[in-house]
Amino acid sequence: MDYMALADRGWPLLRRLTGAHTAAYRATRGLIGHRFPGAPPSLLLEHVGARTGSKRTSPLAYTVDGENLILVASKGGYPRNPAWFHNLLAHPETTVQVGAEQRAVRARVATAEERKRMWPMVVSTYSGYDDYARRTDREIPLVVLEPR
């Protein structure tokens, strides 16, 4: 099965679904959207377009590592990193909503040593990340959100 061709056709639907997820999450202060049975917890990441300067919000799965949150820039194993990843590289100071709580954070890419330690943690949160890593030639970046 050609997963990438399927993913390319699915992006418009995925965009609508993530928009609905974001709206429900905000409207209910995370009561709906933070946790779904059988799925990893999700947060709302605020980010600013690297080229456009437009404000954007992405619902993303996360893993907790002490006081930090870890995001996986997998894009489902797609050949390129997700847009939110590029946006965070350009504008690392941002906010996230975790449930009802708003947090000011600074994003950075995990070091090689951190990634080695964190990869098993994120896979234990969502086993699909291992499948995504097998589908792509790129190393999937881990993004550390540190409190600021």
N, C-alpha and C positions, 0 to 999 in steps of 0.2 A: 504494500500500500504506500502511495506517495503522500506522506504526512504533510510535507511542505505545500504541495498543491492544494490539499484539503484545507490547510491553515490559511493559505492566501484567499481562498473562496470564503472562509468563515470570518475574516476580520470585520466586515460590516455588521454582521450579527453580533459578534463579540463586543464591538464598540457600543451597540445598543444595550446589551446586557450589562456591561460595566457601568453605563450611564444610569440604568435603573438601580443597580446595586448601590452606587454612590448616592443617589437621591434617597433611597430607603434608609441607608446608613445615617445620612445627615438628619433626615426628618425624625428619626427615632433615637437620635443620639447614640447610635450603635446597637440599640436593642435588636434591630433587624439588620443583619449584614456583618456584624462582628464575628459571629460564629454560626456555622451551618453544620448540622449533623454529618459526620464523616469527612468534613473538610477542615483544612487548617484555619486558624484564626486570621482575620484580615483587618487591615487598617486602611485609612484614607491618607494617601501621600499627596501633599500639595507640592507642585513644582512649577517652575517658570520655563517656558520654551527657550532653548539655547539660542535659536535664531530669531524667533518671533517676539519673545518677551511676553507671550500670552500666558495667563495663569491656567493651570490645568490641575485636575485631581484624578488620581488613579487608585482604585481599590487593589491592594496587594496582600498576598499572604506574607506572614512574618514569623520569625522565631525570636525568642527572648534569650539574650546572653547577658546575664547580670543586669546592669542598668541600660544596656544597649539593645537595640532592635536590629535584626538582620533581615535584609531583603535579598532575594535571589533574582538576578537579571537574566532570567532564562528565556523569556519570550517563547516558551513551549518548545525549545530546541531549535528555534528559527536561526538561520545563519548570522543574523545581525542582532546586536543588543537592542533592547527596547528603547523607545524614545525617552521615557522617563529617566533612564540611566544617563543618557547624554545630557539631559537637562540638569540632573544633579551634579554632573561634573562641572558644568558651567555655573551653576547657582547652588552650592552645597548647603547654604543656610536656609532652612525651611521649617515647616510644621507638619505634624501628623496628627490624626485623630485615631486614638485607640479606644474603642468603645465610646464612652461619653467624654473621655479625657483628651484635651488638646495638649500637645507637647511640642516645644521648640527643640529642634535637633539640627545637627550638622552632619552631613553625609560624607563618607569617604569610602574608598574601595579597600576591602580587607587585604592585608599583606599576604604573601604566599604562606607564611607560617600560620597566620590566623585562619586562612582559608582551609588549610589542612586540618585544623582543629574544628572549624565550624561546619565543614561540609557534612560530616555525619550527623550533626545537630539538625541541619535544615532538612536532610533526608528523613530523619526520624519525625519531623513535623509533617513532611509531605514526600512520600516515597517516589512520586512521579518525577522529581528532580533528577534522579538517576537515569530514567528513561530519556529525559530531555538532553542530558549530557551525552548520552550515546548517539543521539540524533544529529549532533552538531560537531563541527571540527573546532569550534572556538571553545576556549575555557570560559565557562559561565561565571561572570563576576559575582562576588558577594559584596553587598553594600552594608556598611555599618552605620547606623544612625545613633549618634552619641548625643546625650542631653547637652543643651547649651544654656 
